[in-house]
Amino acid sequence: MSLFDKEIPPEYLRILQQFRFIDDTFFAACLDGDIPCMELILKLVLQRSDIGVQSVVTQQSAQNLYGRGVRFDALARDRAGKIYNCEVQRADEGAIPRRARYNNCLVDHRELAKGAAFRELPETYIIFITEHDTIGAGLPLYHIERVIKEVQRDFGDGAHIIYVNGDCRDDTPLGRLMQDFFETDARRLHYKELAARMDFFKSDAKGVAAMCELMEKFGAEREAIGEARGEARGEARGEANGKAAASRSIAQKLLARSMELADIAKITSLPLDEVKRLASTMPT
């Protein structure tokens, strides 16, 4: 039985109303199949008006037979065949340079068919939208390109990495986009494309059900929520120590499902620092 066939748990509804585009579960739901939203983001980030998105999918997995795989937040293809991997990252560790390098590798692995010539690899853009200034130079955008150092010439491999600094929320087109990424109320968004998606997933019955279904699929499963409910009742009976232990257990289950740390803190009522500590003890 799915969430479409039963009453939605109130815990889900409370979490849903707090979601923003910078939260990867909400970002994935809103961007899945939504060409206008993806075109808006790419045009503002790349500062180009000629981008025509042909398709966009979210939460796509890239398997690696020899090691760790990855699940992309959003993958888009434009009419010229260029590939865009757009990731939202609230934790600095999730956007370290080697993560960008790895995403680029797996996008290439996903796109090149067996036996195909390397020249057929499409041009790729790995875009990290980060909550804080990961690079630390105080700029709104950072473009990373491979260059031949001795002659200061582009290497020309067609791979591009871009960091978008979520701390820069000034009164510019990109700054207003970042303001929208950190807003919870659709009525206060600057861009109508984003406002329409947020309103659908927070106010429309079908959108709310679909969003809660995705929350359940990617971490906040009813079993864990049920445990949280039981522990809340235990707290009312004065069982504070048991609640804390159970909350940590729930948090570990959700960490194993790669749920966002901030969302785990909301569900379990644990301090974010405690969730981060638990995350550091999880096996990699």
Wavefront OBJ file of the C-alpha trace (Angstrom):
o trace
v 0.000 0.000 0.000
v 1.405 3.400 -0.938
v 0.964 6.811 0.645
v -1.616 7.562 -2.050
v -3.901 4.956 -0.452
v -3.688 6.022 3.197
v -3.553 9.018 5.474
v -0.240 10.861 5.320
v 1.586 10.849 8.674
v 1.569 14.336 10.236
v 5.331 14.057 10.771
v 5.790 14.004 7.005
v 3.592 17.067 6.553
v 5.563 19.059 9.109
v 8.862 18.154 7.465
v 7.484 18.889 4.000
v 6.517 22.457 4.907
v 10.104 23.100 6.030
v 11.658 21.843 2.787
v 13.574 24.179 0.488
v 15.174 23.671 -2.902
v 18.570 23.338 -1.203
v 17.255 20.110 0.419
v 18.076 17.288 -1.972
v 14.866 15.264 -1.468
v 12.714 18.282 -2.308
v 15.037 19.396 -5.109
v 14.814 15.943 -6.708
v 11.021 15.894 -6.537
v 10.619 19.380 -7.999
v 13.160 18.972 -10.809
v 12.164 15.496 -11.963
v 10.961 15.905 -15.533
v 10.562 19.674 -15.113
v 12.291 21.300 -18.083
v 11.313 24.948 -17.272
v 12.882 24.789 -13.796
v 16.070 23.167 -15.053
v 16.375 25.635 -17.924
v 15.955 28.521 -15.489
v 18.701 27.217 -13.191
v 21.135 26.493 -16.018
v 20.578 29.832 -17.732
v 21.236 31.729 -14.506
v 24.233 29.637 -13.443
v 25.851 29.533 -16.882
v 24.745 33.100 -17.658
v 23.495 32.060 -21.077
v 20.097 32.416 -22.712
v 20.544 29.825 -25.465
v 20.183 26.648 -23.386
v 17.362 24.388 -24.503
v 16.892 21.478 -22.118
v 15.623 18.342 -23.822
v 15.210 16.088 -20.775
v 15.795 16.058 -17.020
v 15.703 13.142 -14.590
v 16.524 12.957 -10.884
v 17.894 10.400 -8.438
v 19.550 8.425 -11.235
v 22.116 5.870 -10.087
v 25.441 5.271 -11.807
v 26.863 1.884 -10.863
v 30.569 1.177 -10.634
v 31.605 -2.476 -10.977
v 34.955 -1.752 -9.333
v 33.935 0.496 -6.464
v 31.464 2.991 -5.112
v 28.524 4.129 -7.233
v 26.684 7.429 -7.041
v 23.126 8.751 -7.219
v 22.840 12.036 -9.082
v 20.433 14.691 -7.806
v 19.526 15.840 -11.327
v 20.773 14.979 -14.799
v 19.777 17.053 -17.806
v 20.568 16.898 -21.506
v 20.221 19.841 -23.860
v 19.395 19.835 -27.549
v 23.105 19.986 -28.396
v 23.727 16.761 -26.456
v 25.549 18.414 -23.529
v 25.057 16.791 -20.106
v 24.432 18.724 -16.890
v 24.697 17.132 -13.450
v 23.207 19.534 -10.904
v 23.757 18.717 -7.222
v 22.597 20.517 -4.087
v 24.938 20.146 -1.132
v 24.308 21.423 2.378
v 27.409 19.846 3.919
v 30.818 21.074 2.774
v 32.146 17.507 2.791
v 29.622 16.550 0.124
v 31.092 19.070 -2.318
v 34.832 18.540 -1.920
v 36.848 18.733 -5.187
v 37.335 14.969 -5.408
v 33.577 14.454 -5.220
v 33.192 16.701 -8.272
v 35.958 14.742 -9.998
v 34.224 11.453 -9.191
v 30.828 12.638 -10.409
v 32.446 13.713 -13.669
v 34.018 10.284 -14.092
v 30.747 8.438 -13.541
v 28.802 10.741 -15.843
v 31.364 9.896 -18.547
v 31.137 6.194 -17.711
v 27.348 6.384 -18.009
v 27.391 8.181 -21.366
v 30.036 6.331 -23.388
v 28.837 3.069 -24.895
v 31.089 0.055 -25.067
v 33.305 0.278 -28.135
v 32.441 3.943 -28.803
v 35.198 6.382 -29.713
v 36.332 8.737 -26.949
v 35.596 11.715 -29.185
v 31.927 10.812 -28.775
v 31.978 11.744 -25.095
v 29.563 14.670 -24.646
v 30.514 17.967 -23.082
v 29.667 17.795 -19.382
v 28.900 20.280 -16.622
v 29.095 19.227 -12.971
v 27.307 21.928 -10.962
v 27.380 22.027 -7.167
v 24.938 24.426 -5.495
v 26.297 24.641 -1.957
v 24.771 26.053 1.212
v 28.004 27.832 2.122
v 31.035 29.222 0.304
v 32.885 25.930 -0.178
v 35.769 27.511 -2.103
v 36.068 30.389 0.359
v 36.879 33.332 -1.922
v 33.588 35.180 -1.447
v 32.499 34.905 -5.081
v 29.026 33.872 -6.277
v 30.391 31.447 -8.905
v 33.540 29.379 -9.351
v 34.446 27.838 -12.718
v 36.940 24.973 -12.667
v 38.593 24.028 -15.956
v 41.616 21.928 -16.852
v 44.411 23.982 -18.394
v 47.844 23.240 -19.821
v 49.897 25.124 -17.237
v 52.999 25.732 -19.327
v 51.136 27.585 -22.042
v 48.028 28.640 -20.072
v 45.741 27.090 -22.648
v 42.520 25.179 -22.139
v 43.027 21.435 -22.201
v 39.808 21.095 -24.180
v 38.497 17.864 -22.684
v 34.921 19.168 -22.571
v 34.602 18.735 -18.790
v 33.444 21.686 -16.703
v 32.907 22.015 -12.938
v 30.980 24.926 -11.446
v 30.379 25.790 -7.799
v 27.475 28.087 -6.914
v 27.926 29.852 -3.580
v 24.637 29.722 -1.681
v 25.876 32.404 0.712
v 25.689 34.983 -2.102
v 22.042 36.070 -2.043
v 22.312 39.595 -3.375
v 19.900 41.459 -5.658
v 21.179 39.941 -8.912
v 19.486 37.269 -11.055
v 21.734 34.560 -9.573
v 21.463 36.036 -6.075
v 17.668 35.979 -6.285
v 17.870 32.341 -7.401
v 19.875 31.560 -4.264
v 17.313 33.442 -2.173
v 14.652 31.173 -3.675
v 16.713 28.060 -2.885
v 16.624 28.913 0.827
v 12.954 29.918 1.041
v 10.166 27.672 2.369
v 7.167 29.730 1.190
v 6.251 29.612 -2.516
v 4.574 33.024 -2.240
v 7.933 34.649 -1.490
v 9.874 33.171 -4.400
v 11.165 35.435 -7.158
v 10.956 32.943 -10.037
v 7.532 31.719 -11.108
v 8.894 28.383 -12.374
v 10.210 27.478 -8.916
v 7.163 28.939 -7.160
v 4.807 26.759 -9.199
v 6.711 23.578 -8.339
v 6.994 24.405 -4.658
v 3.304 25.255 -4.464
v 2.368 21.978 -6.171
v 4.399 19.804 -3.794
v 3.397 21.695 -0.652
v -0.249 22.615 -1.337
v -1.756 20.366 -4.017
v -3.078 17.045 -2.691
v -1.421 15.014 -5.449
v 1.851 16.877 -5.075
v 1.907 16.448 -1.309
v 1.232 12.720 -1.628
v 3.935 12.332 -4.282
v 6.453 14.249 -2.180
v 5.730 12.165 0.898
v 6.027 9.018 -1.210
v 9.505 10.131 -2.252
v 10.433 10.916 1.340
v 9.434 7.406 2.285
v 11.381 5.870 -0.593
v 14.604 7.721 0.112
v 14.853 7.547 3.846
v 11.901 8.530 6.007
v 10.226 5.149 5.900
v 7.148 4.537 8.023
v 8.954 2.007 10.156
v 11.390 4.669 11.348
v 8.620 7.239 11.760
v 6.627 4.719 13.774
v 9.598 4.211 16.071
v 9.891 7.969 16.470
v 6.189 8.138 17.403
v 6.625 5.411 19.966
v 9.600 7.157 21.482
v 7.658 10.412 21.648
v 5.012 8.589 23.701
v 7.803 7.201 25.852
v 9.078 10.702 26.479
v 5.626 11.670 27.748
v 5.984 8.817 30.261
v 9.325 10.183 31.389
v 11.501 7.699 29.503
v 14.005 10.312 28.317
v 17.039 8.035 28.283
v 15.261 5.371 26.270
v 14.055 7.998 23.785
v 17.563 9.331 23.228
v 18.950 5.847 22.606
v 16.114 4.973 20.229
v 16.481 8.296 18.407
v 20.144 7.549 17.811
v 19.200 4.115 16.514
v 16.672 5.661 14.118
v 19.243 8.218 13.000
v 21.718 5.449 12.187
v 19.102 3.685 10.051
v 18.387 6.873 8.127
v 22.116 7.596 7.716
v 22.493 4.154 6.156
v 19.881 5.241 3.581
v 21.906 8.416 2.762
v 19.260 10.810 4.060
v 20.274 14.475 4.567
v 21.697 15.132 8.048
v 19.423 18.113 8.677
v 16.327 16.073 7.772
v 17.420 13.293 10.157
v 17.788 15.860 12.925
v 14.236 17.082 12.271
v 12.752 13.573 12.304
v 14.599 12.330 15.405
v 14.771 15.652 17.317
v 18.482 15.028 17.837
v 20.831 18.033 17.713
v 22.470 18.389 14.302
v 25.918 18.068 15.919
v 24.857 14.705 17.370
v 23.693 13.517 13.930
v 27.023 14.635 12.431
v 28.868 12.701 15.150
v 26.848 9.580 14.364
v 27.531 10.053 10.653
v 31.286 10.123 11.327
v 31.049 6.675 12.959
v 29.161 5.058 10.094
v 31.097 2.613 7.879
v 31.960 3.979 4.436
l 1 2 3 4 5 6 7 8 9 10 11 12 13 14 15 16 17 18 19 20 21 22 23 24 25 26 27 28 29 30 31 32 33 34 35 36 37 38 39 40 41 42 43 44 45 46 47 48 49 50 51 52 53 54 55 56 57 58 59 60 61 62 63 64 65 66 67 68 69 70 71 72 73 74 75 76 77 78 79 80 81 82 83 84 85 86 87 88 89 90 91 92 93 94 95 96 97 98 99 100 101 102 103 104 105 106 107 108 109 110 111 112 113 114 115 116 117 118 119 120 121 122 123 124 125 126 127 128 129 130 131 132 133 134 135 136 137 138 139 140 141 142 143 144 145 146 147 148 149 150 151 152 153 154 155 156 157 158 159 160 161 162 163 164 165 166 167 168 169 170 171 172 173 174 175 176 177 178 179 180 181 182 183 184 185 186 187 188 189 190 191 192 193 194 195 196 197 198 199 200 201 202 203 204 205 206 207 208 209 210 211 212 213 214 215 216 217 218 219 220 221 222 223 224 225 226 227 228 229 230 231 232 233 234 235 236 237 238 239 240 241 242 243 244 245 246 247 248 249 250 251 252 253 254 255 256 257 258 259 260 261 262 263 264 265 266 267 268 269 270 271 272 273 274 275 276 277 278 279 280 281 282 283 284
